[in-house]
């Protein structure tokens, strides 16, 4: 089953309101749908979410690198020869989101050809993943109202609070208001998206002591190596590497240097193949992992569920899966549902991301 061609389709879907956090703000899902077509008619599908302020990739760069560089090199290769495909991709540095989408599309095609769900091929540990919902930059009482609403409507009991604002008092207040309003039975963790210095992060931890916060994700830039190491040593909760660990090599560097002691895995930037390598590193070292989100569509969120539910270690914690609820529309023919705080895998061949072609025609840019 050889790759006949690779198709890229840029599209844009608006968010119902701007999503804002320390590293930027987005108003539209300006993504790229990636399709791998094989010579026997199978089509593998994945979504590529550009994050120029984090990884430097844009909608245009993803489309170009796949069309001009990757597609000519992988055309003619068998989709089952994943190591050969990745040997080709590794010749080009960076461009992790473009590579990740191509990898997921290949896995989708493999699953369809074998008639097997990809979550089973990857490990098949469970059939669902608990959902964590992201709370963005807003006044504390609005954040509490949103968390209560999502708990009531979807059964969600884990929330990631986006922090990294100045003055620090804004984020500290939000932590206290959320804990008081949600009670002790709800998990709250923080993600600063490199918005603080390491010393500021230490001050926030001091002033939120006793609130039962569970994780502190990417508090400062990894380049702040000495102070970040001191933060990890002094933090009472795991410090999670995210933007600093897009590849398995980056994960090794940050863990061995003491820059973090937990890892966020995002299939949108690693695909399933490198995510498996990262997970192996972490489980071998006894390091906690979380399943993160690139402000994914339902297509991307389904990929996260597929990988996260496949493994015991990735299913321990709630995955960040609800950002698609902030979108005005989506491309999946059968929408994802959050039921009792979880999203189920698709028990069909492949990943299960069947596209509504009419919606794609509406939102595609070319």
Secondary structure, DSSP 8 states (H G I E B T S, - for coil): -BEEEEEEEEEEEEEEEEEEETTEEEEEEEEEEEEEEETTS-EEEEEEE--TTTT---HHHHHHIIIIIIHHHHTTSBTT-HHHHHHHHHTS-S-HHHHHHHHHHHHHHHHHHHT-BHHHHHT---SEEEEEEEE-SS-HHHHHHHHHHHHHHH---EEEEE---SSHHHHHHHHHHHHHHH-TTSEEEEE-TT-S-HHHHHHHHHHTTTS---EEE--S-TT-HHHHHHHHHH-SSEEEESTT-SSHHHHHHHHHHTS-SEEEE-HHHHHHHHHHHHHHHHHHHT-EEEE--SS--HHHHHHHHHHHHHSTGGGSS-EE--GGGGBS---BSS----BTTEEE---SSBS---B-HHHHHHHB--
